[in-house]
Amino acid sequence: MTSAIGGATLGCLALAAAILPGTLVTAGPAWAQAPASGSSPTIDAIRARGQLICGVNSGLAGFSAPDAQGRWTGFDVDFCRAIAAAIFGDASKVRYVPLTAQSRFTALQSGEVDILSRNTTWTLSRDTSLGLDFGAITFFDGQGFMVKKSAGVNSARELGGATICVQPGTTTEQNLTDWARASNIQFTPVVIERLEELVGAFIAGRCDAYTTDSSGLAATRSAQSNPNDYVILPELISKEPLAPAVRQGDARFADLVRWTHFAMLTAEEFGITSQNVTQMLNDPRPDVQRLLGKNGDLGKMLGVDNAWVVKIVQQVGNYGEVFQRNLAPLGLRREGNPNALWTKGGLQYAPPLR
């Protein structure tokens, strides 16, 4: 029987062997560790500028889209508003930069935006080769297909010989190719960069099917004058964990982005909403007292005010409120879905805020 300490040692040895193949590794204490910096050049720059610059989709219903007055709304937009509330105490201090799938990473790398909150899939290659760090998974998704109801297609397996609309520079494009090869299905891609033009091509009949994340399909379907004319096929062909991204090299800002999501989840778990957060300041539970800044210094640990969660929930809401406001109108539900809280059978789980 292996002890817990022995098992941990073996795990460390295995990790070292993976990093330095062929190198002899000996067990022994390794206490040296670089201290985490308490400052954040990104947060400092955001404060000096007076606003957070957030890269978003150019127009995806439910996630990020401008209204007739140019006001941005959506699930991804609200996440940026939450970060602004944490930094400034004011969720309105955000400037939104619409980005295409191909331009989004360059915009973040170059400093054009502070954060990418744009239905972006977290993958190993993106995490390791683009100079980016991903936050927590804000939405668990999967790639699907949509067809016109009149086509009489009931399964993705019936798409042999079809033309399929897909965006370049996305995991969607690679997933489609991999799935078709594995399923021995022949298809003709119709590749268009701009989302509006791609959807227009599908609606106009230039392609038989449109493929993207299932949430994107639901958004596109809901935006049509007759949504019932379109069918989202039942198969999902990939895992698409969607997460915000920031530049590598600023651990404090990455921490704030990550823990903003966890704070909104935890608020939902504790029953703290935009309507009752003021009253919940009197809740005697120690975890609630810490979360809302009555005790401890959780905010200061992240470089913001200790009342950061109160400001987020007051002005933006908890995770459930944000989901209900933006995504429920698209027909997306959390029941029986990975985006439900872990207490309700889902995958949305926050580490302890303590």
PEPEFEN-V259095 format. One record per residue. N is the residue number from 0. SS is DSSP state (helix for helix, strand for strand, loop for the rest). Layout:
n->N ss->SS
n->N ss->SS
This chain:
n->0 ss->loop
n->1 ss->loop
n->2 ss->loop
n->3 ss->helix
n->4 ss->helix
n->5 ss->helix
n->6 ss->helix
n->7 ss->helix
n->8 ss->helix
n->9 ss->helix
n->10 ss->helix
n->11 ss->helix
n->12 ss->helix
n->13 ss->helix
n->14 ss->helix
n->15 ss->helix
n->16 ss->helix
n->17 ss->helix
n->18 ss->helix
n->19 ss->loop
n->20 ss->loop
n->21 ss->loop
n->22 ss->loop
n->23 ss->loop
n->24 ss->loop
n->25 ss->loop
n->26 ss->loop
n->27 ss->loop
n->28 ss->loop
n->29 ss->loop
n->30 ss->loop
n->31 ss->loop
n->32 ss->loop
n->33 ss->loop
n->34 ss->loop
n->35 ss->loop
n->36 ss->loop
n->37 ss->loop
n->38 ss->loop
n->39 ss->loop
n->40 ss->helix
n->41 ss->helix
n->42 ss->helix
n->43 ss->helix
n->44 ss->helix
n->45 ss->helix
n->46 ss->helix
n->47 ss->helix
n->48 ss->helix
n->49 ss->loop
n->50 ss->loop
n->51 ss->strand
n->52 ss->strand
n->53 ss->strand
n->54 ss->strand
n->55 ss->strand
n->56 ss->strand
n->57 ss->loop
n->58 ss->loop
n->59 ss->strand
n->60 ss->loop
n->61 ss->loop
n->62 ss->loop
n->63 ss->strand
n->64 ss->strand
n->65 ss->strand
n->66 ss->loop
n->67 ss->loop
n->68 ss->loop
n->69 ss->loop
n->70 ss->loop
n->71 ss->strand
n->72 ss->strand
n->73 ss->loop
n->74 ss->helix
n->75 ss->helix
n->76 ss->helix
n->77 ss->helix
n->78 ss->helix
n->79 ss->helix
n->80 ss->helix
n->81 ss->helix
n->82 ss->helix
n->83 ss->helix
n->84 ss->helix
n->85 ss->helix
n->86 ss->helix
n->87 ss->helix
n->88 ss->loop
n->89 ss->loop
n->90 ss->loop
n->91 ss->loop
n->92 ss->loop
n->93 ss->strand
n->94 ss->strand
n->95 ss->strand
n->96 ss->strand
n->97 ss->strand
n->98 ss->strand
n->99 ss->loop
n->100 ss->loop
n->101 ss->loop
n->102 ss->loop
n->103 ss->helix
n->104 ss->helix
n->105 ss->helix
n->106 ss->helix
n->107 ss->helix
n->108 ss->helix
n->109 ss->loop
n->110 ss->loop
n->111 ss->loop
n->112 ss->loop
n->113 ss->loop
n->114 ss->strand
n->115 ss->strand
n->116 ss->loop
n->117 ss->loop
n->118 ss->loop
n->119 ss->loop
n->120 ss->strand
n->121 ss->loop
n->122 ss->loop
n->123 ss->helix
n->124 ss->helix
n->125 ss->helix
n->126 ss->helix
n->127 ss->helix
n->128 ss->helix
n->129 ss->loop
n->130 ss->loop
n->131 ss->strand
n->132 ss->strand
n->133 ss->strand
n->134 ss->strand
n->135 ss->strand
n->136 ss->strand
n->137 ss->strand
n->138 ss->strand
n->139 ss->strand
n->140 ss->strand
n->141 ss->loop
n->142 ss->strand
n->143 ss->strand
n->144 ss->strand
n->145 ss->strand
n->146 ss->strand
n->147 ss->strand
n->148 ss->helix
n->149 ss->helix
n->150 ss->helix
n->151 ss->loop
n->152 ss->loop
n->153 ss->loop
n->154 ss->loop
n->155 ss->helix
n->156 ss->helix
n->157 ss->helix
n->158 ss->loop
n->159 ss->loop
n->160 ss->loop
n->161 ss->strand
n->162 ss->strand
n->163 ss->strand
n->164 ss->strand
n->165 ss->strand
n->166 ss->loop
n->167 ss->loop
n->168 ss->loop
n->169 ss->loop
n->170 ss->helix
n->171 ss->helix
n->172 ss->helix
n->173 ss->helix
n->174 ss->helix
n->175 ss->helix
n->176 ss->helix
n->177 ss->helix
n->178 ss->helix
n->179 ss->helix
n->180 ss->helix
n->181 ss->helix
n->182 ss->helix
n->183 ss->loop
n->184 ss->loop
n->185 ss->loop
n->186 ss->strand
n->187 ss->strand
n->188 ss->strand
n->189 ss->strand
n->190 ss->strand
n->191 ss->loop
n->192 ss->loop
n->193 ss->loop
n->194 ss->helix
n->195 ss->helix
n->196 ss->helix
n->197 ss->helix
n->198 ss->helix
n->199 ss->helix
n->200 ss->helix
n->201 ss->helix
n->202 ss->helix
n->203 ss->loop
n->204 ss->loop
n->205 ss->loop
n->206 ss->loop
n->207 ss->loop
n->208 ss->strand
n->209 ss->strand
n->210 ss->strand
n->211 ss->strand
n->212 ss->strand
n->213 ss->helix
n->214 ss->helix
n->215 ss->helix
n->216 ss->helix
n->217 ss->helix
n->218 ss->helix
n->219 ss->helix
n->220 ss->helix
n->221 ss->helix
n->222 ss->loop
n->223 ss->loop
n->224 ss->loop
n->225 ss->loop
n->226 ss->helix
n->227 ss->helix
n->228 ss->helix
n->229 ss->strand
n->230 ss->strand
n->231 ss->strand
n->232 ss->loop
n->233 ss->loop
n->234 ss->loop
n->235 ss->loop
n->236 ss->loop
n->237 ss->loop
n->238 ss->loop
n->239 ss->strand
n->240 ss->strand
n->241 ss->strand
n->242 ss->strand
n->243 ss->strand
n->244 ss->strand
n->245 ss->strand
n->246 ss->strand
n->247 ss->loop
n->248 ss->loop
n->249 ss->loop
n->250 ss->helix
n->251 ss->helix
n->252 ss->helix
n->253 ss->helix
n->254 ss->helix
n->255 ss->helix
n->256 ss->helix
n->257 ss->helix
n->258 ss->helix
n->259 ss->helix
n->260 ss->helix
n->261 ss->helix
n->262 ss->helix
n->263 ss->helix
n->264 ss->helix
n->265 ss->helix
n->266 ss->helix
n->267 ss->helix
n->268 ss->helix
n->269 ss->loop
n->270 ss->loop
n->271 ss->loop
n->272 ss->loop
n->273 ss->loop
n->274 ss->loop
n->275 ss->loop
n->276 ss->helix
n->277 ss->helix
n->278 ss->helix
n->279 ss->helix
n->280 ss->loop
n->281 ss->loop
n->282 ss->loop
n->283 ss->loop
n->284 ss->loop
n->285 ss->helix
n->286 ss->helix
n->287 ss->helix
n->288 ss->helix
n->289 ss->helix
n->290 ss->helix
n->291 ss->loop
n->292 ss->loop
n->293 ss->loop
n->294 ss->loop
n->295 ss->loop
n->296 ss->loop
n->297 ss->helix
n->298 ss->helix
n->299 ss->helix
n->300 ss->helix
n->301 ss->helix
n->302 ss->loop
n->303 ss->loop
n->304 ss->loop
n->305 ss->loop
n->306 ss->loop
n->307 ss->helix
n->308 ss->helix
n->309 ss->helix
n->310 ss->helix
n->311 ss->helix
n->312 ss->helix
n->313 ss->helix
n->314 ss->helix
n->315 ss->loop
n->316 ss->loop
n->317 ss->loop
n->318 ss->helix
n->319 ss->helix
n->320 ss->helix
n->321 ss->helix
n->322 ss->helix
n->323 ss->helix
n->324 ss->helix
n->325 ss->helix
n->326 ss->loop
n->327 ss->helix
n->328 ss->helix
n->329 ss->helix
n->330 ss->loop
n->331 ss->loop
n->332 ss->loop
n->333 ss->loop
n->334 ss->loop
n->335 ss->loop
n->336 ss->loop
n->337 ss->loop
n->338 ss->loop
n->339 ss->loop
n->340 ss->strand
n->341 ss->helix
n->342 ss->helix
n->343 ss->helix
n->344 ss->loop
n->345 ss->loop
n->346 ss->loop
n->347 ss->strand
n->348 ss->loop
n->349 ss->loop
n->350 ss->loop
n->351 ss->loop
n->352 ss->loop
n->353 ss->loop
